[in-house]
Amino acid sequence: METLDSETIRFLAERLGVSPATRNTMGAFSHPIHPDLCFDDGKRLILIEAKRSRAGPETVRQVALLRDYFHRRPPWSERIVEIAVAAPSIAPDARSVLEAIGGQFIPLPASLVKRSGRGTHKPRGKLTSPAAWSVVSELLRAPGSIQGLSRRTGVSYAWCHRTITALASQGLVRRTGGRLEVTDLPRLLSGVAWERPLASLRSREIVTSLRDPGELARLLTSRAGAAGAVCALTGPSWLLFHGDFIRSVNRVDAYLAPASLAADLAGKGGVSLVLYHPDRPVRREVVEDVSLVDAPQAVLDLAGLGPNWFEMASQAVKALAQG
């Protein structure tokens, strides 16, 4: 949401039963994703995600991830961490999930929604949107200037500038002369995992009877090709065809539409097949007769699997830079 004005902050503080003076601006907070508003009185830490339009499941997922993060980070882990969503309205399915996880919904009056929209935009998030990620992944591929990134990606100069400003505001890039480069890859990957968890795109998981990930990958590619369907392997199975780093991983992750193409592969004791719904056009490459996502998408998806996969995501970044 755009910057909240003082009247909106006072309104939310009153609804939450806290003093506006306990607002924590997170000035020393180093994570790339911030809550829209936070109250911290030393005992309770209240995290609020605010929307000027109807709140949906994505907003609830965001605030839940925020709570999970702060639960595990001192000194906030010593407080009672609460969450809330503030918006003019909320989708019924989002509200039920929010209530189920112990959060609360605060309806924002129309007058406050209009006032909050007058503030200046704080560069903070959606680095995983298709256009922004195109810029970020190109910067991971090779350092360059904003003008060069715009030319290499086809993204407008203004959008490139906005994306780089968001990265720089979090200390994730540095400028040396006219060259920009990523300075903190682990924290960038953490921000990606928080903003776009790949689990949110999962459609189903199938345990197959096939024991060779490569065999399963080629079978899916062949079937999709014959049916004119979309198929692109991602995640750890992408690295299977870009080196020997993860050959011990007993799973194949793929975008597959329709998913029914894999319905008859269910079995026992074999490789797991994890299927996803794409949230953007899938750019593909073919390696060893297997359809894969391109390197920028692979980095995005591996990071989206969470911290346990960051080492693999870093390997995909190396492949991106080499390709």
C-alpha positions, 0 to 999 in steps of 0.5 A: 500500500502507499504510505499511510498518513497519520490519521490512518495510523491513529485509526488503526492504533485505536482499533488495535488497542495500542498507542500510536507512539508505539509505531515501529518504523523498522528503520534498522530492519535489514530484510527486503520485505517490510510490513506496511505498519508495525506497532511494538510496545515491548510486549506485543508486536503487531504487523499490519498489511494494508490495502487501498482495494479489496484484500485477497489471499496474497495479502493474507499469505504475506502477513502470515509469512511476516509473522513466521519470520518475526517469530524466529528473529530476536528480539521480536521472538520474545514478544507476542506477535500478532497480525492484521489486514486493513482494507476496505473489504476482504475476499471471503476465502481470504478472511476465513484463512486469516481468522483460521491463523489467528489474524484479524481484519480491520475495515478501512473507511473510504475517507481514510483510503482516499487520504492514504492514497495521497502519500508518496510511494515507498519503493519496497516489493514486487521485485518478483513481478515479471517486469521487475524480475526481468531487470533483477535477473539481468543484473544477476547475469551481468552488472550494468547501468540502468540504461544498459539494463533497459536496453538488454531487457526491453523494460522501460528506463522508468521501470528499471529505475524504479526496480533498482531504487527498490533494491538500492533502498534495501542495500541489495545493489551498489553503484560503482561509477555507472555500473550496478551489481548485486551485493547481497545475494542471500538476502535477495533470495530471501526476499524472493522467497517471502514475496513469491513462495512457490508453494502458492502455485502448487497444483498437485504432487504425485509419487510415481513408479519411475526411479530416474528423474531424467526418464520422468523429465523426458516422458513429460516433455514427450507427452506435452509435445505430442499433446501441444501442452505446456511443459517446463521443468523447474526447481531442483530438476532444472539443475539436473540438466545444468550440472551434477549438483543435485542428482541426489534429489528424488523429485521433479518440479514442473509447470504442466498444463493440463496436469491430467497428462500426468494423472496415470503416472501415480505409483509407489516408491519412485520419483515425486512429481510436483506440478505448478500453475504458472503465474506468468508466461513460461519461457522455455529452453530445451536441453538434452531433449527436455523442456525446461524453464529459462535460467531467470525463471529457474532462479526465481522458482528455486528461491521461492522454495525457501531457505533450504534451497538457497544453495541450489538457487545460487547455483542457478545464478551461476548458470545464469551468469555463464549462459 
